[in-house]
Amino acid sequence: MLEAAEMIQTYATRGRKAFDSDQALRDAILYQIVVIGEAARSALEADPSIEDELPEIEWSPMVRMRDRVAHHYWATDNEVVWTTAVESVPKLHEALVKALGPAE
């Protein structure tokens, strides 16, 4: 999840104009959103208490967004994707870094 969040943040630095005009950039961000959602689902299945232990992470919304992107891709709203990339993902990244502690 951390690596996918970092990738999204890197992609988002290209800006909204690039996001709107470059299908490959949108696809890259969407793919990483799927990775995050799948990782969140796996983490919850492995340890359901993680949701209570890390309430600052929006576990269920991540899983739902993954499902939406993967199964209803034709109805994906680029505005929601961009907002997720530039607002939600940085918050997720911060929460994950805090939860994982310093790298050794």
N, C-alpha and C positions, 0 to 999 in steps of 0.2 A: 504494500500500500504506500509505503514511504517513497519508494523509487518511482512508482506511477505518479504520485503527487508531485514529485520533483520534475518529472518529465512534462507534466501538464504546465507547471509554472514556467518552465523553460520555453515551451511552445507559445504560451500566452504572451511572453515578452515581445513577440513579433507584432502584437497589437491587433486591435479589432478589425482594421481595414484588411490586414493579411488574412485573418480568420474568415472574414466574409468573402474574400476573393479566391482563396486557395482551398480547394476541396481536400487535398492531401493533408493540409494542416488540420482541418476540421476532423477528418478521419483519424488522424493521430491522436487528437484530444479525446475523441469518442472512444477509441480503443483503450486508452488509459483509464477512462471512466469505467469501462467494462471490467478492466483488471481490478480497479479499486472495489467495485461492487462485488465481484466474485471473491476477492480476498476477504471482504467484510462478511460475506455469507459463510465462507469456510471458517473464519475465526469464530463466528457465532455458533456454528454447528459443533466446533471442537470444544468451545467453552462458553456456554450461554451466559455465565456470570460476567463475562467481559463487558457486556452492555451496561451493567450496573457499576462495574469498577471504573469504566471510562465513559461517564455520561456526557462529557463534552464532545464526544464523537457521535455523529448522527448515523448510527449503524443501519437502521431500517431504511431511511431515505436513500442511502448509498446503494443498498440492495435493490430497492425499487427502481432507482434510476438505471442501474445496470440492466434490469429486466426490460425496462422501457426501450432503452437503446438497442438491446440485442433482439428483442422480439417485435418491436413496433418502430423500427428505424425510419420508416417512411413518414412517421408523424413526429419525428424529433424536431423540437423547436430550437433553432440556433441561438435565440436570445437566452433561453434557459441554459444551454450548453456553455455559452460564453460567461454568463453570470456564475455558473458553477465553477468554471475554470479560474476566474479572477477573484471571486469572493469566498466560495465554500472550500475550494481546494487549499488555498493558503491557510485557512483556519484548521483544516484537517491536518495539514503538514505540521503546523505548530503543535497541535495536540499529540500527534504521533511522536514527534521529537521529544516532547515533555514526558510522554508515557514510557518511551524506550530508554530515556536517560542518555548520558554522554556516551559517545562511541569510544571504544577502547582501542 
